């Protein structure tokens, strides 16, 4: 397994092309699996289920068609993107289980900072409850999204992956309806009051990956 941290803000299309090339190499047995940790400049990506009405400020940032599952999402500085190029031929050809593992990976990473991340039925990604904020109109606790998940498979090798909000400008999410969900907001580790850096998250991601993906469950 190759772990690589890419310094600086990585342009989207060249990164996507490099990821697709690596996926082809993994599928043909020419390269090992890889996790790339990086940041992008501010941009929006549209998944295969994106609704044009959810791009509420189309002139704000450049918009890219990502080819992954899901709807609109934001990438930008202060957000740790982890592109996971994993061979499901070796890890079990079960897409649902794989997405579940990605969610577990994020949840275990957040747990390193005493943040309880949770999955929600019908809502992809990882969520945190906000008892510190006013309740919803129906009396339920406010929930904010802290991490997004979007994947694609080619010859049973995955690409794209996860993004965790560490300290992005949360106002940048205002130009879209993140993942098509209007009734909930977004948050970050720093927004939750935690002085966490990208480097801290990288250490936690590595440790959590070994615990989640290398287990034999």
Backbone torsions as a table, in degrees:
resi	resn	phi	psi	omega
1	UNK	NA	125.9	175.7
2	UNK	-96.5	127.3	171.0
3	UNK	-108.8	127.0	-178.4
4	UNK	-137.5	130.8	174.6
5	UNK	-103.6	123.1	-179.3
6	UNK	-96.9	122.0	-176.3
7	UNK	-81.0	152.0	178.4
8	UNK	79.3	-176.8	179.4
9	UNK	-91.6	117.4	-173.7
10	UNK	-87.7	125.1	177.8
11	UNK	-62.4	143.0	-168.9
12	UNK	-67.9	-53.9	-172.9
13	UNK	-64.1	-44.5	176.0
14	UNK	-61.7	-35.8	178.0
15	UNK	-66.4	-42.4	177.9
16	UNK	-61.9	-42.1	179.2
17	UNK	-63.7	-42.0	178.8
18	UNK	-65.2	-38.3	178.6
19	UNK	-65.2	-43.1	179.5
20	UNK	-64.1	-37.4	176.9
21	UNK	-64.3	-42.2	179.7
22	UNK	-65.9	-39.0	178.2
23	UNK	-60.2	-42.5	178.4
24	UNK	-62.4	-39.0	179.3
25	UNK	-67.7	-39.2	177.4
26	UNK	-65.0	-44.2	-178.4
27	UNK	-62.5	-32.0	-179.4
28	UNK	-91.2	1.8	178.8
29	UNK	80.5	13.3	-177.7
30	UNK	-90.5	-13.4	-177.7
31	UNK	-145.4	157.5	178.1
32	UNK	-85.4	166.1	176.3
33	UNK	-59.0	158.7	-175.7
34	UNK	-148.0	147.1	168.2
35	UNK	-122.1	121.7	177.0
36	UNK	-109.4	127.2	179.6
37	UNK	-106.9	127.4	-173.3
38	UNK	-160.7	173.9	170.2
39	UNK	-123.4	149.7	172.1
40	UNK	-109.2	158.5	166.5
41	UNK	-66.5	166.6	-178.7
42	UNK	-59.2	125.8	-179.5
43	UNK	-163.4	162.1	173.9
44	UNK	-113.8	144.2	174.2
45	UNK	-122.0	144.7	179.9
46	UNK	-112.0	122.4	175.4
47	UNK	-81.2	-178.2	-174.9
48	UNK	-69.1	-16.7	179.9
49	UNK	-105.5	13.2	-174.5
50	UNK	-63.4	137.0	176.1
51	UNK	-102.4	124.0	-175.9
52	UNK	-55.9	-30.3	-179.5
53	UNK	-67.5	-17.9	-179.3
54	UNK	-84.1	-4.9	172.3
55	UNK	-93.1	89.6	-169.1
56	UNK	-83.9	-16.9	178.5
57	UNK	-137.8	73.7	-169.9
58	UNK	-64.3	-19.7	-179.8
59	UNK	-92.6	2.1	-172.7
60	UNK	-72.3	-54.3	178.3
61	UNK	-133.8	163.7	176.8
62	UNK	-64.5	143.8	-178.1
63	UNK	-116.1	132.2	-178.5
64	UNK	-122.5	141.8	170.5
65	UNK	-81.4	118.6	-170.5
66	UNK	-89.5	-27.9	-177.9
67	UNK	81.0	-6.7	177.8
68	UNK	-85.3	171.2	172.6
69	UNK	-70.8	162.4	175.8
70	UNK	103.9	-168.2	-173.4
71	UNK	-117.4	-139.7	-179.6
72	UNK	-82.0	141.5	171.4
73	UNK	-142.9	166.1	-179.6
74	UNK	-112.7	141.3	168.2
75	UNK	-126.3	145.9	178.2
76	UNK	-176.3	177.3	-179.6
77	UNK	-55.8	142.1	-179.3
78	UNK	86.9	0.3	176.7
79	UNK	-113.9	127.3	178.2
80	UNK	-88.1	115.1	174.0
81	UNK	-96.3	132.2	175.7
82	UNK	-121.2	106.0	176.3
83	UNK	-86.7	121.7	-173.3
84	UNK	-110.8	110.1	178.2
85	UNK	-105.1	91.5	-172.0
86	UNK	-119.6	143.3	-175.6
87	UNK	-93.0	102.7	-179.9
88	UNK	-76.5	-8.6	169.9
89	UNK	-63.5	-29.1	179.7
90	UNK	-96.0	-22.1	-172.3
91	UNK	-107.3	3.4	-179.7
92	UNK	101.8	123.6	-176.8
93	UNK	-83.3	69.8	-177.5
94	UNK	-134.1	100.4	-174.5
95	UNK	-64.8	-44.8	-179.2
96	UNK	-59.9	-44.1	179.2
97	UNK	-64.6	-36.6	-179.3
98	UNK	-65.8	-46.0	177.8
99	UNK	-62.0	-38.4	176.7
100	UNK	-60.5	-40.7	178.6
101	UNK	-65.3	-39.7	177.5
102	UNK	-61.7	-43.4	176.5
103	UNK	-61.4	-43.7	177.9
104	UNK	-60.6	-36.9	179.0
105	UNK	-61.7	-46.3	178.1
106	UNK	-64.3	-46.1	-178.4
107	UNK	-60.2	-43.3	178.8
108	UNK	-66.6	-34.8	177.0
109	UNK	-65.0	-47.3	179.2
110	UNK	-62.9	-33.3	-179.9
111	UNK	-61.4	-27.0	177.4
112	UNK	-62.2	-22.2	-179.8
113	UNK	-109.5	17.8	-179.9
114	UNK	59.7	33.6	174.1
115	UNK	-107.2	127.5	-179.2
116	UNK	-90.8	100.1	174.5
117	UNK	-87.0	144.9	-177.3
118	UNK	-137.1	150.1	171.9
119	UNK	-93.0	155.6	178.9
120	UNK	-131.2	134.0	178.6
121	UNK	-59.7	127.5	178.3
122	UNK	82.8	-0.3	179.0
123	UNK	-129.5	107.1	179.5
124	UNK	-71.0	147.0	179.7
125	UNK	112.5	-171.8	-178.2
126	UNK	-125.2	137.6	-170.1
127	UNK	-124.0	154.0	173.2
128	UNK	-128.3	142.5	174.5
129	UNK	-81.5	151.2	-175.8
130	UNK	-124.1	76.6	177.5
131	UNK	-65.6	-13.8	179.0
132	UNK	-79.8	-7.5	-177.7
133	UNK	-112.0	159.4	178.0
134	UNK	-57.0	143.3	-179.5
135	UNK	-69.5	162.3	174.9
136	UNK	-67.4	167.4	-177.1
137	UNK	-58.9	-30.3	-179.5
138	UNK	-86.5	4.8	178.3
139	UNK	90.9	-6.3	-179.4
140	UNK	-77.3	159.6	179.5
141	UNK	-69.1	143.6	173.5
142	UNK	-65.7	141.6	176.5
143	UNK	-127.6	137.2	178.1
144	UNK	-123.3	146.5	178.3
145	UNK	-86.0	131.3	-179.6
146	UNK	-113.0	-15.4	-178.7
147	UNK	-149.9	141.8	178.5
148	UNK	-110.9	151.9	179.2
149	UNK	-134.0	130.4	176.0
150	UNK	-153.8	127.1	-175.1
151	UNK	-135.0	161.5	172.1
152	UNK	-140.8	149.6	178.0
153	UNK	-119.0	139.2	173.4
154	UNK	-135.0	117.9	-175.3
155	UNK	53.1	37.2	178.5
156	UNK	65.5	22.6	170.0
157	UNK	-111.3	132.1	-175.0
158	UNK	-86.8	152.6	164.9
159	UNK	-148.2	179.0	-159.4
160	UNK	63.9	-150.1	-177.4
161	UNK	158.1	-118.9	-172.9
162	UNK	-130.7	159.6	170.1
163	UNK	-140.2	133.4	-179.8
164	UNK	-116.0	129.5	178.8
165	UNK	-78.5	108.0	178.0
166	UNK	-93.9	-62.1	176.1
167	UNK	-149.9	53.5	175.9
168	UNK	-79.1	166.9	171.0
169	UNK	-76.3	104.2	-173.8
170	UNK	-66.2	-20.5	177.7
171	UNK	-66.8	-19.1	179.4
172	UNK	-68.2	-19.3	176.8
173	UNK	-74.3	-11.7	-174.5
174	UNK	-68.9	-17.5	-178.8
175	UNK	-80.4	-3.1	178.7
176	UNK	-138.6	167.5	164.2
177	UNK	-97.6	100.2	-172.3
178	UNK	-56.6	120.4	178.3
179	UNK	56.4	22.9	176.2
180	UNK	74.7	13.1	-175.5
181	UNK	-106.8	110.4	-174.5
182	UNK	-89.7	-25.3	-169.7
183	UNK	-87.3	-0.6	-179.6
184	UNK	-132.1	160.7	-176.8
185	UNK	-105.0	-165.5	177.2
186	UNK	-127.0	155.8	179.0
187	UNK	-145.6	-179.3	178.2
188	UNK	-146.1	168.5	178.2
189	UNK	-61.3	-42.4	179.4
190	UNK	-69.0	-37.2	175.8
191	UNK	-60.5	-29.9	177.6
192	UNK	-80.2	0.3	176.4
193	UNK	94.3	15.3	-177.6
194	UNK	-105.7	123.2	-179.6
195	UNK	-80.2	66.9	-174.0
196	UNK	-101.2	141.1	177.8
197	UNK	-105.4	166.1	174.7
198	UNK	-58.6	-38.5	179.8
199	UNK	-64.2	-37.6	176.1
200	UNK	-61.9	-42.9	-179.1
201	UNK	-66.9	-37.0	179.2
202	UNK	-61.0	-43.1	178.2
203	UNK	-61.8	-43.8	-179.1
204	UNK	-67.1	-38.5	178.3
205	UNK	-61.2	-43.3	-178.8
206	UNK	-63.8	-45.3	-178.5
207	UNK	-66.9	-42.9	-178.5
208	UNK	-68.1	-35.2	179.6
209	UNK	-59.6	-46.7	-178.9
210	UNK	-61.6	-39.2	-178.7
211	UNK	-69.3	-37.0	-173.8
212	UNK	-88.7	-49.4	-171.7
213	UNK	-86.5	-23.9	-179.4
214	UNK	-94.3	0.6	175.2
215	UNK	-73.3	163.5	-173.7
216	UNK	-105.5	20.5	-179.1
217	UNK	-73.0	NA	NA
